[in-house]
């Protein structure tokens, strides 16, 4: 897995490339922690993820919870077809967020019947 970081006036954009699987989980954990510590807003762009497994979602959810605790903003954008397949097949879509603070910002929460990320 590769990544690219852009610092913009609206925050940090972390774009992931390639496979985001358990084999790359430690690297992704480090990148997410570093970038969450580097600003008040982080967007993780998943447009170029070619394969993923549940480890990607575990890390994203953990980072999201950390961002909420730290009073920061985090979101995901541009889910690739590979990411969308795992969201659907893995039953990750939710009707409500996993914790009270995340009710309106849960990455996998359905809006109008479908996940819009």
Backbone as JSON Lines, residues from 0, in Angstrom:
{"i":0,"aa":"X","n":[0.84,-1.17,0.0],"ca":[0.0,0.0,0.0],"c":[0.89,1.24,0.0]}
{"i":1,"aa":"X","n":[0.51,2.18,-0.83],"ca":[1.18,3.47,-0.87],"c":[0.19,4.53,-0.41]}
{"i":2,"aa":"X","n":[0.72,5.69,-0.06],"ca":[-0.15,6.78,0.33],"c":[0.49,8.1,-0.08]}
{"i":3,"aa":"X","n":[-0.36,9.1,-0.22],"ca":[0.09,10.45,-0.53],"c":[-0.62,11.39,0.42]}
{"i":4,"aa":"X","n":[0.11,12.35,0.96],"ca":[-0.46,13.31,1.9],"c":[-0.4,14.7,1.27]}
{"i":5,"aa":"X","n":[-1.54,15.38,1.33],"ca":[-1.62,16.76,0.86],"c":[-2.12,17.62,2.02]}
{"i":6,"aa":"X","n":[-1.42,18.72,2.25],"ca":[-1.86,19.69,3.25],"c":[-2.52,20.84,2.5]}
{"i":7,"aa":"X","n":[-3.82,21.03,2.74],"ca":[-4.57,22.07,2.07],"c":[-5.11,23.04,3.1]}
{"i":8,"aa":"X","n":[-5.7,24.13,2.65],"ca":[-6.29,25.09,3.59],"c":[-7.49,24.49,4.31]}
{"i":9,"aa":"X","n":[-8.07,23.41,3.76],"ca":[-9.22,22.74,4.4],"c":[-8.82,21.56,5.25]}
{"i":10,"aa":"X","n":[-7.54,21.3,5.38],"ca":[-7.08,20.17,6.2],"c":[-6.17,19.25,5.42]}
{"i":11,"aa":"X","n":[-5.97,18.09,5.97],"ca":[-5.07,17.09,5.39],"c":[-5.87,16.1,4.57]}
{"i":12,"aa":"X","n":[-5.38,15.77,3.39],"ca":[-5.99,14.73,2.55],"c":[-4.97,13.6,2.44]}
{"i":13,"aa":"X","n":[-5.37,12.42,2.91],"ca":[-4.54,11.22,2.83],"c":[-5.16,10.32,1.79]}
{"i":14,"aa":"X","n":[-4.45,10.11,0.68],"ca":[-4.94,9.25,-0.39],"c":[-4.21,7.92,-0.32]}
{"i":15,"aa":"X","n":[-4.99,6.83,-0.27],"ca":[-4.42,5.48,-0.2],"c":[-4.43,4.85,-1.59]}
{"i":16,"aa":"X","n":[-3.37,4.1,-1.89],"ca":[-3.22,3.43,-3.19],"c":[-2.91,1.95,-2.98]}
{"i":17,"aa":"X","n":[-3.49,1.1,-3.81],"ca":[-3.16,-0.32,-3.77],"c":[-3.98,-1.09,-2.74]}
{"i":18,"aa":"X","n":[-3.34,-2.11,-2.17],"ca":[-4.01,-3.02,-1.24],"c":[-3.96,-2.48,0.19]}
{"i":19,"aa":"X","n":[-5.13,-2.35,0.81],"ca":[-5.23,-1.95,2.21],"c":[-5.72,-3.18,2.98]}
{"i":20,"aa":"X","n":[-4.82,-4.11,3.2],"ca":[-5.15,-5.39,3.83],"c":[-4.34,-5.58,5.1]}
{"i":21,"aa":"X","n":[-4.56,-6.68,5.77],"ca":[-3.89,-6.95,7.04],"c":[-2.37,-6.9,6.89]}
{"i":22,"aa":"X","n":[-1.85,-7.25,5.73],"ca":[-0.41,-7.21,5.51],"c":[0.14,-5.79,5.62]}
{"i":23,"aa":"X","n":[-0.7,-4.78,5.39],"ca":[-0.28,-3.39,5.43],"c":[-0.84,-2.64,6.64]}
{"i":24,"aa":"X","n":[-1.49,-3.34,7.54],"ca":[-2.21,-2.69,8.62],"c":[-1.3,-1.87,9.54]}
{"i":25,"aa":"X","n":[-0.14,-2.36,9.88],"ca":[0.75,-1.62,10.77],"c":[1.2,-0.31,10.11]}
{"i":26,"aa":"X","n":[1.5,-0.36,8.82],"ca":[1.89,0.85,8.11],"c":[0.75,1.86,8.09]}
{"i":27,"aa":"X","n":[-0.45,1.39,7.79],"ca":[-1.6,2.29,7.74],"c":[-1.89,2.88,9.11]}
{"i":28,"aa":"X","n":[-1.77,2.08,10.15],"ca":[-1.99,2.59,11.51],"c":[-1.04,3.75,11.81]}
{"i":29,"aa":"X","n":[0.22,3.59,11.44],"ca":[1.2,4.65,11.67],"c":[0.89,5.91,10.88]}
{"i":30,"aa":"X","n":[0.5,5.75,9.62],"ca":[0.17,6.9,8.77],"c":[-1.05,7.63,9.34]}
{"i":31,"aa":"X","n":[-2.08,6.89,9.71],"ca":[-3.28,7.52,10.26],"c":[-2.97,8.27,11.56]}
{"i":32,"aa":"X","n":[-2.2,7.66,12.44],"ca":[-1.85,8.32,13.71],"c":[-1.06,9.6,13.46]}
{"i":33,"aa":"X","n":[-0.09,9.52,12.55],"ca":[0.75,10.69,12.25],"c":[-0.1,11.83,11.68]}
{"i":34,"aa":"X","n":[-0.97,11.51,10.73],"ca":[-1.74,12.56,10.08],"c":[-2.84,13.11,10.97]}
{"i":35,"aa":"X","n":[-3.43,12.28,11.82],"ca":[-4.41,12.79,12.79],"c":[-3.75,13.76,13.76]}
{"i":36,"aa":"X","n":[-2.51,13.5,14.09],"ca":[-1.79,14.39,15.0],"c":[-1.32,15.67,14.33]}
{"i":37,"aa":"X","n":[-1.37,15.72,13.0],"ca":[-0.82,16.84,12.26],"c":[-1.78,17.96,11.93]}
{"i":38,"aa":"X","n":[-3.03,17.82,12.26],"ca":[-3.99,18.88,11.92],"c":[-5.34,18.63,12.55]}
{"i":39,"aa":"X","n":[-6.26,19.54,12.29],"ca":[-7.6,19.45,12.88],"c":[-8.6,18.72,12.0]}
{"i":40,"aa":"X","n":[-8.24,18.47,10.74],"ca":[-9.18,17.84,9.81],"c":[-8.43,16.88,8.89]}
{"i":41,"aa":"X","n":[-8.91,15.65,8.82],"ca":[-8.3,14.63,7.98],"c":[-9.37,14.0,7.09]}
{"i":42,"aa":"X","n":[-9.08,13.96,5.8],"ca":[-9.93,13.24,4.85],"c":[-9.1,12.09,4.29]}
{"i":43,"aa":"X","n":[-9.66,10.88,4.35],"ca":[-8.99,9.7,3.79],"c":[-9.69,9.36,2.49]}
{"i":44,"aa":"X","n":[-8.96,9.51,1.39],"ca":[-9.48,9.26,0.05],"c":[-9.2,7.8,-0.32]}
{"i":45,"aa":"X","n":[-10.26,7.04,-0.58],"ca":[-10.14,5.61,-0.86],"c":[-10.36,5.26,-2.33]}
{"i":46,"aa":"X","n":[-10.27,6.26,-3.2],"ca":[-10.56,6.05,-4.62],"c":[-9.63,5.07,-5.3]}
{"i":47,"aa":"X","n":[-8.41,4.95,-4.82],"ca":[-7.4,4.13,-5.5],"c":[-7.06,2.85,-4.75]}
{"i":48,"aa":"X","n":[-7.9,2.46,-3.8],"ca":[-7.69,1.2,-3.09],"c":[-8.17,0.08,-4.01]}
{"i":49,"aa":"X","n":[-7.26,-0.86,-4.32],"ca":[-7.58,-1.93,-5.27],"c":[-8.06,-3.2,-4.58]}
{"i":50,"aa":"X","n":[-7.72,-3.35,-3.29],"ca":[-8.18,-4.51,-2.51],"c":[-8.14,-4.09,-1.05]}
{"i":51,"aa":"X","n":[-9.05,-4.64,-0.26],"ca":[-9.06,-4.34,1.17],"c":[-9.73,-5.47,1.92]}
{"i":52,"aa":"X","n":[-9.55,-5.44,3.21],"ca":[-10.24,-6.39,4.08],"c":[-10.7,-5.63,5.32]}
{"i":53,"aa":"X","n":[-11.21,-6.35,6.29],"ca":[-11.81,-5.72,7.46],"c":[-10.79,-4.89,8.25]}
{"i":54,"aa":"X","n":[-9.51,-5.18,8.12],"ca":[-8.51,-4.4,8.86],"c":[-8.56,-2.92,8.47]}
{"i":55,"aa":"X","n":[-8.85,-2.61,7.22],"ca":[-8.97,-1.21,6.79],"c":[-10.07,-0.53,7.58]}
{"i":56,"aa":"X","n":[-11.2,-1.17,7.72],"ca":[-12.35,-0.57,8.39],"c":[-12.12,-0.47,9.9]}
{"i":57,"aa":"X","n":[-11.44,-1.45,10.48],"ca":[-11.1,-1.38,11.9],"c":[-10.21,-0.18,12.17]}
{"i":58,"aa":"X","n":[-9.21,0.03,11.33],"ca":[-8.3,1.16,11.52],"c":[-8.99,2.49,11.29]}
{"i":59,"aa":"X","n":[-9.82,2.57,10.26],"ca":[-10.54,3.82,10.02],"c":[-11.49,4.16,11.16]}
{"i":60,"aa":"X","n":[-12.19,3.16,11.67],"ca":[-13.12,3.4,12.78],"c":[-12.37,3.8,14.06]}
{"i":61,"aa":"X","n":[-11.26,3.15,14.33],"ca":[-10.45,3.51,15.5],"c":[-9.92,4.94,15.37]}
{"i":62,"aa":"X","n":[-9.46,5.3,14.19],"ca":[-8.95,6.66,13.97],"c":[-10.09,7.67,14.1]}
{"i":63,"aa":"X","n":[-11.26,7.31,13.61],"ca":[-12.41,8.21,13.71],"c":[-12.78,8.44,15.18]}
{"i":64,"aa":"X","n":[-12.81,7.39,15.96],"ca":[-13.11,7.53,17.39],"c":[-12.06,8.42,18.06]}
{"i":65,"aa":"X","n":[-10.8,8.22,17.7],"ca":[-9.73,9.06,18.25],"c":[-9.92,10.51,17.87]}
{"i":66,"aa":"X","n":[-10.29,10.77,16.62],"ca":[-10.49,12.15,16.17],"c":[-11.62,12.82,16.96]}
{"i":67,"aa":"X","n":[-12.68,12.09,17.23],"ca":[-13.8,12.64,18.0],"c":[-13.36,12.96,19.43]}
{"i":68,"aa":"X","n":[-12.59,12.05,20.02],"ca":[-12.08,12.27,21.38],"c":[-11.19,13.51,21.44]}
{"i":69,"aa":"X","n":[-10.4,13.71,20.38],"ca":[-9.47,14.83,20.32],"c":[-10.1,16.11,19.8]}
{"i":70,"aa":"X","n":[-11.39,16.08,19.47],"ca":[-12.08,17.26,18.96],"c":[-11.69,17.62,17.54]}
{"i":71,"aa":"X","n":[-11.3,16.62,16.76],"ca":[-10.89,16.83,15.38],"c":[-11.94,16.26,14.43]}
{"i":72,"aa":"X","n":[-11.79,16.6,13.17],"ca":[-12.71,16.13,12.14],"c":[-12.02,15.08,11.28]}
{"i":73,"aa":"X","n":[-12.73,14.01,10.98],"ca":[-12.2,12.99,10.08],"c":[-13.34,12.47,9.22]}
{"i":74,"aa":"X","n":[-13.03,12.23,7.96],"ca":[-14.02,11.65,7.06],"c":[-13.33,10.78,6.02]}
{"i":75,"aa":"X","n":[-14.1,9.93,5.38],"ca":[-13.6,9.15,4.24],"c":[-14.32,9.67,2.99]}
{"i":76,"aa":"X","n":[-13.65,9.51,1.85],"ca":[-14.26,9.95,0.6],"c":[-13.89,8.99,-0.52]}
{"i":77,"aa":"X","n":[-14.68,9.03,-1.56],"ca":[-14.38,8.34,-2.82],"c":[-14.08,6.85,-2.66]}
{"i":78,"aa":"X","n":[-14.97,6.12,-2.05],"ca":[-14.76,4.68,-1.91],"c":[-14.65,4.02,-3.29]}
{"i":79,"aa":"X","n":[-13.57,3.3,-3.49],"ca":[-13.37,2.59,-4.76],"c":[-14.37,1.43,-4.85]}
{"i":80,"aa":"X","n":[-14.52,0.84,-6.04],"ca":[-15.39,-0.33,-6.16],"c":[-14.96,-1.46,-5.21]}
{"i":81,"aa":"X","n":[-13.66,-1.65,-5.01],"ca":[-13.19,-2.7,-4.09],"c":[-13.64,-2.42,-2.67]}
{"i":82,"aa":"X","n":[-13.55,-1.18,-2.24],"ca":[-13.98,-0.81,-0.88],"c":[-15.49,-0.97,-0.76]}
{"i":83,"aa":"X","n":[-16.22,-0.5,-1.76],"ca":[-17.69,-0.61,-1.72],"c":[-18.15,-2.07,-1.65]}
{"i":84,"aa":"X","n":[-17.45,-2.96,-2.36],"ca":[-17.8,-4.39,-2.32],"c":[-17.64,-4.95,-0.91]}
{"i":85,"aa":"X","n":[-16.56,-4.61,-0.24],"ca":[-16.32,-5.13,1.1],"c":[-17.31,-4.53,2.1]}
{"i":86,"aa":"X","n":[-17.65,-3.26,1.92],"ca":[-18.67,-2.64,2.79],"c":[-19.98,-3.43,2.68]}
{"i":87,"aa":"X","n":[-20.39,-3.71,1.46],"ca":[-21.65,-4.44,1.25],"c":[-21.56,-5.89,1.7]}
{"i":88,"aa":"X","n":[-20.53,-6.59,1.25],"ca":[-20.4,-8.02,1.55],"c":[-20.13,-8.26,3.03]}
{"i":89,"aa":"X","n":[-19.46,-7.33,3.67],"ca":[-19.09,-7.51,5.08],"c":[-20.16,-7.06,6.04]}
{"i":90,"aa":"X","n":[-21.27,-6.54,5.53],"ca":[-22.35,-6.11,6.41],"c":[-21.98,-4.91,7.26]}
{"i":91,"aa":"X","n":[-21.15,-4.02,6.72],"ca":[-20.66,-2.89,7.49],"c":[-21.63,-1.71,7.53]}
{"i":92,"aa":"X","n":[-22.63,-1.71,6.67],"ca":[-23.56,-0.58,6.69],"c":[-24.36,-0.61,7.98]}
{"i":93,"aa":"X","n":[-24.64,0.57,8.5],"ca":[-25.32,0.7,9.79],"c":[-26.5,1.65,9.65]}
{"i":94,"aa":"X","n":[-27.47,1.48,10.53],"ca":[-28.58,2.42,10.59],"c":[-28.29,3.54,11.58]}
{"i":95,"aa":"X","n":[-27.32,3.32,12.47],"ca":[-26.94,4.33,13.46],"c":[-25.44,4.21,13.71]}
{"i":96,"aa":"X","n":[-24.85,5.29,14.15],"ca":[-23.41,5.28,14.46],"c":[-23.1,4.37,15.63]}
{"i":97,"aa":"X","n":[-21.85,4.03,15.77],"ca":[-21.44,3.07,16.8],"c":[-21.33,3.69,18.19]}
{"i":98,"aa":"X","n":[-21.28,5.01,18.28],"ca":[-21.23,5.67,19.58],"c":[-21.96,7.0,19.47]}
{"i":99,"aa":"X","n":[-22.42,7.51,20.58],"ca":[-23.26,8.71,20.56],"c":[-22.61,9.87,19.83]}
{"i":100,"aa":"X","n":[-21.31,10.07,20.04],"ca":[-20.61,11.19,19.42],"c":[-20.53,11.04,17.9]}
{"i":101,"aa":"X","n":[-20.68,9.82,17.4],"ca":[-20.52,9.56,15.97],"c":[-21.84,9.36,15.25]}
{"i":102,"aa":"X","n":[-22.95,9.61,15.9],"ca":[-24.24,9.3,15.3],"c":[-24.41,9.9,13.91]}
{"i":103,"aa":"X","n":[-24.0,11.13,13.71],"ca":[-24.19,11.76,12.41],"c":[-22.97,11.69,11.51]}
{"i":104,"aa":"X","n":[-21.87,11.11,12.01],"ca":[-20.65,11.11,11.22],"c":[-20.09,9.72,10.97]}
{"i":105,"aa":"X","n":[-20.81,8.68,11.38],"ca":[-20.34,7.32,11.16],"c":[-20.12,7.09,9.67]}
{"i":106,"aa":"X","n":[-18.94,6.62,9.3],"ca":[-18.59,6.44,7.9],"c":[-19.52,5.48,7.18]}
{"i":107,"aa":"X","n":[-20.04,4.5,7.88],"ca":[-20.78,3.42,7.23],"c":[-22.29,3.53,7.47]}
{"i":108,"aa":"X","n":[-22.73,4.63,8.03],"ca":[-24.15,4.82,8.29],"c":[-24.91,5.12,7.01]}
{"i":109,"aa":"X","n":[-26.04,4.47,6.85],"ca":[-26.88,4.68,5.68],"c":[-27.56,6.03,5.76]}
{"i":110,"aa":"X","n":[-27.59,6.71,4.65],"ca":[-28.35,7.94,4.51],"c":[-29.35,7.68,3.39]}
{"i":111,"aa":"X","n":[-30.61,7.81,3.7],"ca":[-31.66,7.53,2.69],"c":[-31.54,6.14,2.1]}
{"i":112,"aa":"X","n":[-31.2,5.17,2.95],"ca":[-31.2,3.79,2.52],"c":[-29.9,3.25,1.98]}
{"i":113,"aa":"X","n":[-28.87,4.12,1.77],"ca":[-27.61,3.59,1.27],"c":[-26.43,4.37,1.83]}
{"i":114,"aa":"X","n":[-25.28,3.73,1.84],"ca":[-24.06,4.39,2.28],"c":[-23.61,5.3,1.15]}
{"i":115,"aa":"X","n":[-23.32,6.55,1.48],"ca":[-23.02,7.54,0.44],"c":[-21.55,7.87,0.35]}
{"i":116,"aa":"X","n":[-20.69,7.21,1.05],"ca":[-19.27,7.54,1.03],"c":[-18.62,7.09,-0.24]}
